[in-house]
Amino acid sequence: MQSFPRLVSINCGQLNRISPSSSVQPLQALSYECFILRWTEIAKLSRFPGLTQLDVSFERSKLAQDSIPETTLPGLRNLILNSTSSNEADSHVWAREMLSLLERTPNLTHLDLADEYCPYFINYLPTIAHLLPNLVSLRLSTSDSSEFYDITCDRHLPLFANLRHLDLADNTVGDSLPFYLRQLPHLSSLRLGKNTHHDGPSSEDILSLVYGRSRLAKLEKLVLNCVTGKMGKRYNVDELEANVDEAGFESLKGWIKPCFDERFEVEDADEIILAGKRRGFEVSGSVVESVSIWDAYHLEMANRKVMKAFKYKTLIRLMVLTESSYHRCPAIDFTEDPKKLKLVKIDLPEEKWFALSLE
């Protein structure tokens, strides 16, 4: 991804005090926050020819067609429009009015659109595509709302024929995404944001993007941030009895397990990661981290069951492990007398200290 100058952050009042002869004349990157986005502020920014990156956060927009001044931002390459709107009307208005702004930024290469209420801006992508012939990077963001708006960008993406980088979030994609991604011949970087695995492409679809005949030929970077998890803490042996029940799963306090589902299970993630390595690039993001957390969680479960078996001379808890596909039960003959259970090879690294013997 292209790097940009460090942002200078100002608010509406500060912007109004800037003049072309001020010390910030060489301004290249600006982060600007306002309640209402108006043409008066945009016109003032046009007086800074060195401005290449603009990040605007606003709640409402008043860029009506009849108030557009004779101004352009020809030097602008990277534009971020972040709506903090709190109602449906405001989300509709700015999405509709962004056309008039993008008409004045003909040389954009990077565009970032975000709305904390609803991604209505997706419906207007067809109206702006012809205005951005040089666009190589597109990022679509929404809030972390669990509501599904049934508004997806999938079919609009081929309109931006030169795209190389895509960053997509939950509530912006559907399960048809892979079909349309294959119509982007230059796509080299793809990032899927939080929770996109729920309503977006399945794990099989993602695998097909990186491996097999239908893979994306130029894809070099795949970032899967759709699954999250947090490593918990380990308990010592003295705490096992108080914190582990017969099942030994949900009682592992101190852990936050990754939220995989039937469309994106941990085995699927492993397969995608391996396929990326076969292609010569590494899959990254929270999915990779979550697989590690998932493995560590179930290893902890196995460790505890083994220690219980050793402590109480019973194989009942170990028998549960034989039904798990995550961590195999140690090679134990369950017909033997459990009272003969002995712990051996205690000098092994901690992650393998569940090895047992019934000698």
VOVO-108923 format. One record per residue: y, x, z of N, C-alpha, C in turn; residue number from 1. Coordinates in steps of 0.001 Angstrom, whole numbers, plus 500000, padded with zeros to 6 digits. Layout:
<nodes>
NODE    n_yy    n_xx    n_zz   ca_yy   ca_xx   ca_zz    c_yy    c_xx    c_zz    i
NODE       Y       X       Z       Y       X       Z       Y       X       Z  NUM
...
</nodes>
This chain:
<nodes>
NODE    n_yy    n_xx    n_zz   ca_yy   ca_xx   ca_zz    c_yy    c_xx    c_zz    i
NODE  498812  500838  500000  500000  500000  500000  501247  500880  500000    1
NODE  502315  500414  499354  503548  501147  499290  504239  501152  500641    2
NODE  504821  502294  501034  505563  502377  502288  507042  502132  502032    3
NODE  507721  501605  503047  509120  501259  502914  509925  501887  504042    4
NODE  511248  502010  503859  512083  502583  504903  512021  501753  506178    5
NODE  512338  502396  507292  512351  501699  508566  513415  500613  508555    6
NODE  513061  499432  509080  513969  498298  509071  515117  498483  510050    7
NODE  516287  498037  509648  517430  497883  510540  517525  496402  510862    8
NODE  517501  496043  512142  517489  494640  512556  518876  494183  512992    9
NODE  519311  493037  512451  520585  492451  512839  520433  490940  512914   10
NODE  521385  490280  513532  521394  488825  513559  522523  488299  512682   11
NODE  522689  486978  512674  523672  486360  511787  525084  486854  512064   12
NODE  525458  486928  513331  526808  487361  513682  527097  488777  513242   13
NODE  526137  489667  513411  526317  491054  513002  526441  491178  511495   14
NODE  525681  490382  510764  525749  490437  509311  527138  490081  508826   15
NODE  527761  489109  509447  529098  488689  509023  530152  489748  509275   16
NODE  529846  490723  510144  530821  491772  510428  530628  493016  509567   17
NODE  529561  492998  508766  529311  494154  507901  530201  494079  506666   18
NODE  530807  495195  506310  531621  495253  505094  531084  496358  504204   19
NODE  531349  496303  502929  530833  497328  502017  531278  498736  502362   20
NODE  532374  498878  503096  532862  500209  503442  532362  500683  504801   21
NODE  531515  499896  505446  531035  500259  506776  530045  501405  506701   22
NODE  529679  501919  507895  528777  503055  507977  527354  502718  507558   23
NODE  527044  501418  507427  525692  501029  507029  525602  500775  505526   24
NODE  526600  501256  504789  526611  501077  503353  525334  501541  502668   25
NODE  524700  502691  503097  523471  503138  502432  522240  502316  502832   26
NODE  522463  501126  503359  521380  500290  503870  520272  500125  502822   27
NODE  519030  500402  503245  517882  500253  502352  516929  499154  502797   28
NODE  516754  499014  504110  515823  498026  504637  516475  497259  505772   29
NODE  516399  495931  505708  517101  495100  506674  516208  493974  507177   30
NODE  516172  493788  508498  515510  492648  509124  516606  491727  509646   31
NODE  516612  490494  509149  517728  489581  509393  517215  488267  509966   32
NODE  517782  487831  511070  517344  486604  511739  518508  485622  511834   33
NODE  518234  484360  511465  519277  483345  511509  518649  481978  511752   34
NODE  519473  481027  512150  518979  479671  512353  518888  478935  511014   35
NODE  519968  479045  510202  520003  478402  508883  520197  479476  507818   36
NODE  519331  479502  506839  519459  480436  505723  520428  479849  504704   37
NODE  521533  480554  504459  522579  480072  503552  522861  481115  502480   38
NODE  523492  480660  501410  523839  481552  500328  524969  482501  500704   39
NODE  525768  482128  501654  526879  483010  502052  526352  484348  502567   40
NODE  525254  484299  503360  524687  485544  503867  523987  486329  502757   41
NODE  523292  485636  501874  522613  486317  500771  523633  487006  499865   42
NODE  524742  486337  499631  525791  486916  498788  526362  488185  499409   43
NODE  526501  488190  500724  527007  489381  501394  526036  490543  501238   44
NODE  524727  490256  501312  523730  491309  501173  523723  491906  499766   45
NODE  524132  491114  498787  524148  491602  497404  525163  492709  497197   46
NODE  526029  492920  498166  527048  493962  498051  526517  495327  498490   47
NODE  525227  495363  498837  524606  496622  499222  523572  496994  498165   48
NODE  523967  497749  497155  523083  498027  496017  521839  498831  496384   49
NODE  521864  499535  497525  520713  500337  497916  519642  499558  498652   50
NODE  519874  498261  498894  518931  497448  499653  517667  497192  498832   51
NODE  516527  497676  499338  515258  497491  498636  514284  496610  499406   52
NODE  514485  496479  500723  513565  495675  501532  514362  494729  502419   53
NODE  513978  493443  502387  514668  492425  503169  513658  491540  503881   54
NODE  513819  491410  505191  512947  490588  506028  513823  489529  506687   55
NODE  513675  488268  506273  514516  487191  506777  513668  486194  507562   56
NODE  514061  485943  508804  513397  484944  509640  514393  483828  509915   57
NODE  514001  482573  509646  514933  481455  509742  514188  480195  510132   58
NODE  514925  479199  510645  514298  477927  510997  514560  476857  509949   59
NODE  515738  476877  509379  516074  475896  508351  516695  476586  507148   60
NODE  516668  475903  506008  517205  476468  504770  518191  475498  504136   61
NODE  519300  476065  503622  520270  475289  502861  520657  476074  501615   62
NODE  519685  476220  500745  519910  476931  499484  519917  475930  498336   63
NODE  520737  474893  498485  520791  473838  497465  521244  474417  496126   64
NODE  520715  473859  495057  521001  474363  493721  522490  474365  493390   65
NODE  523230  473371  493847  524642  473279  493465  525542  474255  494211   66
NODE  524969  475025  495161  525805  475957  495918  525469  477414  495628   67
NODE  524678  477657  494581  524279  479026  494281  525458  479813  493735   68
NODE  525823  480918  494384  526926  481738  493869  526436  482650  492737   69
NODE  527351  483260  492059  527001  484202  491001  526659  485538  491637   70
NODE  525454  485655  492114  525039  486880  492797  523562  487137  492544   71
NODE  523183  488417  492505  521779  488801  492349  521485  489970  493277   72
NODE  520197  490197  493498  519736  491340  494289  518767  492144  493420   73
NODE  519295  492817  492399  518426  493489  491425  517648  494661  492005   74
NODE  518135  495255  493083  517455  496414  493657  516365  496054  494649   75
NODE  516259  494775  494998  515305  494361  496015  513877  494445  495471   76
NODE  513014  495133  496231  511609  495278  495833  510668  494520  496770   77
NODE  511013  494474  498049  510137  493877  499040  510893  492780  499782   78
NODE  510373  491544  499715  511033  490408  500353  510058  489678  501268   79
NODE  510481  489466  502513  509703  488722  503488  510501  487495  503912   80
NODE  509950  486317  503679  510579  485068  504091  509691  484420  505146   81
NODE  510179  484360  506371  509395  483836  507484  510088  482607  508067   82
NODE  509505  481439  507837  510072  480199  508362  509486  479899  509734   83
NODE  510370  479676  510696  509944  479278  512041  510156  477783  512244   84
NODE  510105  477028  511168  510362  475594  511207  509427  474887  512178   85
NODE  509928  473826  512783  509148  473083  513776  508821  471669  513313   86
NODE  509159  471343  512049  508845  470009  511551  508524  470062  510061   87
NODE  507913  469013  509580  507450  468951  508203  508593  469004  507197   88
NODE  509691  468325  507502  510820  468272  506567  511375  469660  506280   89
NODE  511585  470462  507327  512137  471804  507141  511195  472696  506347   90
NODE  509882  472541  506589  508913  473336  505837  508937  472984  504353   91
NODE  509107  471711  504048  509204  471280  502653  510465  471817  501987   92
NODE  511583  471745  502697  512877  472110  502102  512917  473573  501699   93
NODE  512589  474466  502609  512705  475888  502259  511707  476276  501180   94
NODE  510526  475660  501204  509531  475964  500174  510053  475578  498791   95
NODE  510752  474458  498738  511314  473997  497472  512508  474852  497056   96
NODE  513317  475267  498006  514548  475984  497694  514344  477474  497455   97
NODE  513164  478016  497805  512987  479455  497611  513041  479831  496129   98
NODE  512818  478852  495241  512910  479104  493808  514273  479652  493442   99
NODE  515336  479051  493997  516689  479483  493659  516980  480897  494153  100
NODE  516323  481292  495250  516511  482652  495756  515753  483657  494907  101
NODE  514509  483341  494564  513700  484279  493798  514204  484448  492373  102
NODE  514975  483492  491904  515622  483660  490601  516632  484796  490623  103
NODE  517106  485138  491819  518122  486197  491966  517507  487524  492402  104
NODE  516186  487612  492460  515499  488862  492828  514467  489194  491758  105
NODE  514915  489535  490557  514004  489651  489400  513050  490838  489443  106
NODE  513307  491814  490320  512497  493031  490297  511591  493181  491515  107
NODE  511278  492073  492167  510400  492127  493323  509013  492649  492950  108
NODE  508475  493505  493814  507103  493969  493651  506222  493503  494810  109
NODE  506841  493203  495954  506106  492777  497140  506747  491512  497702  110
NODE  505936  490475  497891  506444  489204  498419  505565  488747  499576  111
NODE  506221  488395  500677  505529  487931  501882  506119  486577  502264  112
NODE  505296  485526  502237  505736  484173  502582  504982  483698  503820  113
NODE  505742  483173  504789  505114  482732  506037  505803  481479  506554  114
NODE  505021  480608  507164  505562  479396  507778  504760  479091  509037  115
NODE  505447  478933  510137  504767  478689  511410  504373  477224  511584  116
NODE  504821  476345  510677  504472  474925  510805  503377  474523  509824  117
NODE  503642  474712  508539  502665  474318  507525  502940  475077  506233  118
NODE  501915  475550  505536  502108  476356  504324  502417  475548  503067  119
NODE  503440  474704  503126  503807  473938  501939  504282  474835  500800  120
NODE  504682  476062  501136  505164  476975  500098  504088  477262  499058  121
NODE  502823  477078  499418  501731  477332  498465  501847  476414  497250  122
NODE  502284  475191  497467  502408  474234  496364  503449  474661  495331  123
NODE  504332  475568  495719  505414  475987  494818  505143  477331  494153  124
NODE  503981  477914  494403  503657  479188  493772  503689  479111  492243  125
NODE  503216  478023  491624  503287  477959  490160  504719  477995  489612  126
NODE  505679  477526  490387  507061  477488  489906  507757  478836  490005  127
NODE  507212  479755  490800  507879  481058  490965  507160  482185  490234  128
NODE  505922  481942  489797  505133  483022  489199  505839  483664  488009  129
NODE  506445  482847  487144  507086  483396  485948  508329  484212  486275  130
NODE  508850  484040  487496  510051  484780  487903  509727  486179  488401  131
NODE  508444  486468  488659  508066  487718  489315  507058  488496  488473  132
NODE  507460  488955  487312  506512  489652  486430  506044  490990  486978  133
NODE  506812  491576  487907  506466  492890  488443  505730  492826  489782  134
NODE  505389  491635  490217  504788  491477  491541  503389  492094  491578  135
NODE  503187  493018  492520  501875  493658  492684  501257  493359  494046  136
NODE  502057  492827  494981  501548  492559  496321  502024  491197  496799  137
NODE  501075  490387  497295  501399  489049  497788  500713  488834  499133  138
NODE  501509  488391  500103  500973  488091  501440  501375  486669  501817  139
NODE  500402  485873  502213  500634  484493  502620  500181  484320  504063  140
NODE  501112  483870  504930  500819  483786  506360  501120  482399  506900  141
NODE  500401  482037  507955  500660  480779  508662  500517  481040  510154  142
NODE  500708  479989  510929  500505  480098  512369  499013  480151  512668  143
NODE  498673  480290  513936  497269  480334  514336  496696  478946  514598  144
NODE  497338  477923  514062  496891  476556  514292  495478  476358  513760  145
NODE  494680  475617  514514  493310  475337  514083  493235  474170  513104  146
NODE  494365  473512  512854  494391  472378  511942  494221  472851  510503  147
NODE  493462  472100  509714  493264  472432  508310  494142  471527  507460  148
NODE  495039  472130  506648  496031  471362  505899  495564  470984  504495  149
NODE  494436  471527  504061  493923  471258  502719  494932  471665  501651  150
NODE  495612  472785  501896  496534  473373  500914  496069  474809  500694  151
NODE  495550  475123  499524  495019  476461  499291  495657  477109  498072  152
NODE  495720  478426  498113  496374  479177  497042  495421  479567  495923  153
NODE  494134  479351  496095  493097  479903  495210  493446  479822  493725  154
NODE  493674  478608  493249  493836  478401  491800  495154  478942  491269  155
NODE  496123  479241  492178  497424  479739  491740  497449  481259  491561  156
NODE  496503  481959  492148  496555  483423  492158  496523  484050  490759  157
NODE  495716  483540  489804  495716  484152  488472  497058  484092  487760  158
NODE  497981  483273  488239  499314  483219  487639  500075  484523  487866  159
NODE  499679  485266  488901  500301  486556  489197  499365  487650  488671  160
NODE  499424  487878  487378  498403  488670  486682  498366  490134  487084  161
NODE  499462  490671  487642  499519  492096  487954  499222  492420  489407  162
NODE  498757  491434  490152  498517  491658  491578  497482  492764  491816  163
NODE  497835  493646  492730  496930  494703  493165  496535  494547  494635  164
NODE  497417  493911  495409  497176  493771  496843  497345  492309  497251  165
NODE  496370  491793  497983  496420  490417  498474  496127  490402  499970  166
NODE  496972  489673  500699  496796  489529  502145  496883  488035  502445  167
NODE  495754  487432  502800  495687  485986  502923  495234  485570  504317  168
NODE  495818  484474  504815  495549  484024  506171  494846  482677  506175  169
NODE  494415  482290  507369  493820  480982  507564  494795  479897  507103  170
NODE  494249  478809  506557  495034  477688  506022  495755  478028  504721  171
NODE  495398  479161  504098  495950  479449  502775  494845  479610  501728  172
NODE  493582  479689  502155  492495  479907  501209  491426  478828  501346  173
NODE  490644  478687  500272  489521  477763  500264  488269  478488  499829  174
NODE  487175  477759  499711  485920  478409  499352  485823  478785  497879  175
NODE  486830  478382  497085  486826  478759  495665  487536  480091  495417  176
NODE  488007  480749  496477  488784  481981  496333  488098  483043  495467  177
NODE  486815  483375  495675  486192  484436  494878  486257  484186  493370  178
NODE  486107  482932  492950  486149  482607  491524  487488  483025  490915  179
NODE  488577  482765  491621  489906  483080  491092  490272  484547  491283  180
NODE  489712  485196  492287  489966  486624  492466  489427  487419  491285  181
NODE  488361  486926  490691  487777  487631  489546  488664  487531  488311  182
NODE  489698  486737  488386  490656  486630  487281  491875  487516  487511  183
NODE  491791  488395  488508  492850  489371  488791  492297  490760  488469  184
NODE  492500  491241  487257  491839  492478  486800  492283  493736  487521  185
NODE  493451  493713  488174  493975  494930  488798  493812  494933  490320  186
NODE  493195  493918  490882  493117  493799  492336  492324  494965  492940  187
NODE  492974  495712  493832  492325  496868  494459  492266  496750  495974  188
NODE  493034  495838  496553  493073  495710  498009  493098  494233  498398  189
NODE  492201  493853  499310  492119  492467  499755  491980  492434  501275  190
NODE  492818  491638  501900  492723  491435  503344  492605  489941  503623  191
NODE  491599  489579  504416  491434  488194  504851  491744  488130  506340  192
NODE  492699  487264  506705  493185  487199  508071  492335  486341  508984  193
NODE  492852  486140  510177  492127  485463  511250  491631  484077  510832  194
NODE  490358  483837  511114  489696  482537  510931  489504  482112  509477  195
NODE  489758  482980  508524  489539  482598  507127  488059  482376  506824  196
NODE  487179  482844  507710  485749  482654  507471  485316  481218  507741  197
NODE  486182  480402  508340  485814  479012  508628  485898  478126  507373  198
NODE  487040  478165  506684  487256  477308  505513  487332  478080  504205  199
NODE  487344  479392  504288  487442  480205  503092  486082  480553  502514  200
NODE  485986  481686  501823  484724  482067  501180  483645  482354  502206  201
NODE  482411  482094  501834  481281  482377  502708  480982  483868  502689  202
NODE  480091  484279  503573  479716  485694  503618  479041  486122  502307  203
NODE  478268  485233  501711  477623  485548  500435  478658  485753  499339  204
NODE  479711  484939  499369  480779  485083  498372  481496  486417  498531  205
NODE  481782  486788  499780  482461  488057  500016  481576  489221  499591  206
NODE  480290  489120  499877  479365  490167  499462  479373  490325  497946  207
NODE  479462  489217  497231  479464  489275  495766  480715  489953  495217  208
NODE  481774  490035  496023  482998  490703  495577  482872  492220  495623  209
NODE  481973  492714  496471  481873  494160  496639  480564  494738  496110  210
NODE  479618  493876  495776  478312  494393  495360  477672  493450  494349  211
NODE  477024  494032  493363  476343  493236  492356  477109  493141  491051  212
NODE  476594  492377  490138  477186  492282  488804  478557  491630  488799  213
NODE  478801  490731  489730  480070  489995  489732  481113  490614  490655  214
NODE  480890  491851  491085  481830  492496  491999  483168  492758  491313  215
NODE  484191  492930  492145  485519  493267  491637  485541  494756  491312  216
NODE  485672  495075  490050  485491  496452  489593  486489  497431  490208  217
NODE  487721  497004  490454  488754  497916  490943  489015  497805  492439  218
NODE  488232  496983  493126  488435  496823  494561  488091  498116  495296  219
NODE  489064  498632  496039  488886  499880  496778  489019  499688  498283  220
NODE  489622  498583  498684  489870  498371  500110  489642  496912  500455  221
NODE  488754  496673  501428  488478  495320  501906  488673  495303  503421  222
NODE  489658  494524  503860  489963  494413  505285  489611  492995  505732  223
NODE  488639  492884  506606  488193  491584  507104  488633  491436  508557  224
NODE  489749  490761  508743  490261  490516  510087  490048  489069  510500  225
NODE  488997  488463  509958  488777  487039  510205  487988  486769  511474  226
NODE  487267  487758  511983  486474  487577  513198  487006  488527  514267  227
NODE  487129  488024  515492  487673  488862  516558  486739  488871  517760  228
NODE  486873  489852  518571  486096  489950  519796  486696  491012  520692  229
NODE  486293  491009  521957  486830  491964  522906  485705  492509  523765  230
NODE  485675  493822  523929  484639  494432  524721  484836  494086  526188  231
NODE  483752  493732  526847  483812  493431  528263  483445  494647  529095  232
NODE  483244  494459  530366  482886  495568  531243  481402  495489  531593  233
NODE  480845  496607  532000  479457  496665  532403  479375  496516  533917  234
NODE  478310  495900  534382  478046  495781  535811  477000  496814  536215  235
NODE  477091  497290  537458  476060  498199  537926  474841  497394  538380  236
NODE  473779  498085  538689  472512  497423  539001  472644  496492  540196  237
NODE  473454  496878  541188  473596  496052  542394  474237  494703  542094  238
NODE  474966  494607  540996  475652  493369  540660  474814  492457  539771  239
NODE  473689  492944  539287  472904  492178  538317  472454  490831  538868  240
NODE  471939  490844  540085  471370  489625  540648  472408  488519  540745  241
NODE  473635  488875  541078  474681  487871  541275  475270  487378  539966  242
NODE  475095  488140  538879  475819  487814  537655  474944  487460  536460  243
NODE  473641  487557  536590  472765  487242  535466  471780  486158  535871  244
NODE  471743  485077  535103  470780  484019  535386  469508  484254  534582  245
NODE  468612  483272  534592  467337  483443  533906  467515  483668  532415  246
NODE  468490  482951  531827  468710  483102  530382  469346  484435  530069  247
NODE  470287  484861  530911  470879  486179  530746  471928  486297  529665  248
NODE  472406  485182  529094  473365  485252  528006  474791  484992  528490  249
NODE  475130  483724  528659  476511  483353  528919  477009  483815  530283  250
NODE  476099  484257  531136  476516  484684  532458  476991  486134  532480  251
NODE  477025  486795  531343  477518  488163  531301  479038  488151  531375  252
NODE  479537  487973  532559  480981  487869  532741  481636  489205  532409  253
NODE  482874  489118  531969  483578  490323  531574  483504  490604  530092  254
NODE  482762  489769  529352  482638  489933  527906  483304  488761  527185  255
NODE  483924  489054  526069  484373  488010  525152  483656  488277  523834  256
NODE  482650  487487  523552  481860  487728  522349  482624  487316  521093  257
NODE  482406  488028  519986  482984  487608  518706  482502  486215  518330  258
NODE  483351  485489  517614  483025  484114  517247  482501  484074  515814  259
NODE  481253  484412  515639  480609  484257  514334  480141  482810  514195  260
NODE  479862  482376  512974  479337  481032  512777  478299  481064  511670  261
NODE  477798  479896  511295  476705  479860  510334  477123  480331  508940  262
NODE  478426  480351  508654  478892  480818  507346  479173  482321  507333  263
NODE  479184  482919  508518  479538  484338  508604  478898  484919  509854  264
NODE  477595  485131  509806  476867  485630  510965  476916  487157  511007  265
NODE  476502  487699  512144  476620  489142  512331  475773  489907  511308  266
NODE  474604  489371  510940  473783  490037  509930  474501  490081  508578  267
NODE  475270  489030  508274  476031  489000  507023  477099  490088  507018  268
NODE  477766  490239  508156  478795  491269  508262  478202  492658  508058  269
NODE  477044  492899  508656  476365  494188  508470  476079  494450  506994  270
NODE  475652  493414  506285  475310  493561  504876  476547  493876  504036  271
NODE  477662  493235  504349  478907  493488  503621  479392  494912  503865  272
NODE  479330  495351  505117  479760  496711  505454  478919  497739  504708  273
NODE  477605  497528  504677  476709  498442  503975  476970  498437  502477  274
NODE  477236  497260  501924  477507  497165  500485  478774  497926  500120  275
NODE  479796  497841  500978  481019  498584  500729  480768  500083  500701  276
NODE  479936  500564  501622  479629  501989  501653  478875  502414  500402  277
NODE  478010  501535  499898  477289  501856  498668  478231  501990  497486  278
NODE  479313  501219  497531  480302  501273  496453  481241  502463  496591  279
NODE  481222  503106  497750  482076  504274  497925  483352  504005  498687  280
NODE  483503  502802  499269  484661  502551  500122  484195  501811  501375  281
NODE  484933  501996  502426  484518  501446  503704  485229  500130  504000  282
NODE  484470  499155  504372  485037  497879  504821  485586  498079  506228  283
NODE  486778  497561  506495  487410  497748  507800  487915  496419  508343  284
NODE  488492  496468  509521  489051  495265  510129  488277  494822  511347  285
NODE  488681  493703  511896  488099  493220  513147  486630  492839  513011  286
NODE  486185  492496  511797  484773  492166  511607  483893  493360  511967  287
NODE  484296  494543  511516  483538  495756  511820  483530  496000  513328  288
NODE  484686  495860  513953  484785  496036  515396  483949  494986  516132  289
NODE  483948  493754  515604  483222  492678  516270  481714  492884  516212  290
NODE  481235  493450  515114  479807  493745  515031  479413  494729  516129  291
NODE  480257  495725  516352  479996  496697  517403  479984  496023  518778  292
NODE  480910  495097  519000  480974  494382  520272  479751  493487  520445  293
NODE  479376  492828  519372  478200  491946  519401  476943  492744  519774  294
NODE  476788  493902  519131  475635  494747  519430  475654  495215  520878  295
NODE  476822  495622  521340  476933  496112  522711  476623  495017  523721  296
NODE  477055  493794  523412  476785  492671  524313  475285  492439  524456  297
NODE  474583  492384  523344  473153  492111  523397  472363  493304  523928  298
NODE  472882  494502  523733  472253  495658  524351  472389  495579  525868  299
NODE  473548  495160  526335  473748  494967  527771  472762  493927  528309  300
NODE  472580  492843  527566  471635  491817  527971  470219  492392  528075  301
NODE  469839  493181  527059  468511  493782  527070  468362  494751  528235  302
NODE  469383  495559  528473  469335  496503  529586  469091  495789  530913  303
NODE  469794  494705  531115  469678  493979  532379  468277  493380  532550  304
NODE  467745  492842  531473  466419  492241  531564  465359  493299  531874  305
NODE  465523  494471  531270  464575  495540  531531  464655  495993  532987  306
NODE  465862  496144  533496  466021  496559  534893  465465  495498  535842  307
NODE  465637  494232  535493  465067  493149  536296  463540  493242  536294  308
NODE  462990  493498  535104  461539  493593  534994  461014  494739  535858  309
NODE  461712  495856  535824  461301  497014  536615  461441  496737  538114  310
NODE  462534  496068  538486  462800  495824  539910  461828  494828  540517  311
NODE  461526  493744  539769  460691  492677  540332  459252  492689  539816  312
NODE  458935  493689  538995  457578  493834  538472  457099  492550  537781  313
NODE  457926  492024  536899  457569  490830  536136  458039  490998  534701  314
NODE  457268  490493  533768  457586  490647  532343  458203  489395  531740  315
NODE  458468  488389  532569  458962  487116  532038  460270  487294  531284  316
NODE  461200  488029  531868  462501  488201  531209  462382  489051  529951  317
NODE  461430  489976  529956  461245  490795  528758  460664  489983  527614  318
NODE  459869  488984  527952  459298  488146  526897  460377  487431  526106  319
NODE  461504  487139  526753  462615  486490  526054  463145  487389  524946  320
NODE  463134  488691  525178  463649  489624  524185  462818  489628  522908  321
NODE  461553  489277  522997  460709  489266  521804  461164  488210  520807  322
NODE  461958  487248  521280  462467  486181  520413  463841  486513  519843  323
NODE  464386  487661  520216  465731  488042  519776  465651  488970  518579  324
NODE  466485  488723  517596  466533  489573  516400  467577  490669  516534  325
NODE  468335  490673  517628  469412  491642  517776  468935  492951  518380  326
NODE  468103  492857  519411  467562  494064  520033  466093  493815  520357  327
NODE  465248  494624  519763  463822  494437  519952  463399  494770  521380  328
NODE  462407  494074  521820  461848  494360  523136  461141  495715  523088  329
NODE  461218  496499  524145  460467  497765  524171  458988  497527  523881  330
NODE  458344  498535  523374  456928  498415  522996  456064  498331  524256  331
NODE  455793  497112  524693  455048  496886  525921  453873  495960  525642  332
NODE  452756  496283  526209  451584  495418  526115  451685  494366  527219  333
NODE  451989  493129  526840  452244  492089  527830  450971  491595  528521  334
NODE  449827  492128  528086  448589  491732  528764  448297  492633  529967  335
NODE  449046  493713  530090  448842  494631  531195  449409  494063  532492  336
NODE  448992  494660  533571  449467  494248  534892  450914  494692  535068  337
NODE  451870  493737  535223  453279  494121  535349  453565  494949  536590  338
NODE  452680  494958  537566  452914  495738  538778  452795  497236  538498  339
NODE  452224  497560  537309  452114  498964  536934  453354  499448  536166  340
NODE  454338  498581  536057  455535  498900  535271  456269  500108  535852  341
NODE  456556  501077  534984  457280  502272  535423  458414  502561  534444  342
NODE  459503  503040  534985  460638  503436  534156  460487  504907  533809  343
NODE  460537  505219  532521  460353  506600  532086  461525  507020  531211  344
NODE  461592  508319  530951  462632  508892  530091  464031  508490  530556  345
NODE  464274  508633  531827  465570  508227  532375  466684  509185  531985  346
NODE  466344  510282  531306  467366  511223  530859  467920  510860  529489  347
NODE  467489  509719  528928  468018  509274  527635  469473  508872  527766  348
NODE  470234  508916  526671  471621  508419  526716  471654  506994  527238  349
NODE  472751  506627  527844  472847  505340  528523  472533  504167  527619  350
NODE  472945  504247  526347  472726  503103  525474  471246  502885  525160  351
NODE  470380  503805  525578  468947  503653  525321  468120  503668  526609  352
NODE  468775  503407  527723  468028  503541  528972  467133  502353  529277  353
NODE  466924  501452  528313  466027  500329  528540  464562  500671  528199  354
NODE  464270  501911  527792  462914  502279  527438  461986  502185  528641  355
NODE  460854  501496  528485  459903  501296  529568  458508  501719  529150  356
NODE  457666  501864  530127  456264  502150  529860  455400  501437  530874  357
NODE  454207  501046  530472  453258  500404  531373  452081  501311  531627  358
NODE  452304  502581  531676  451209  503538  531883  450543  503289  533237  359
</nodes>
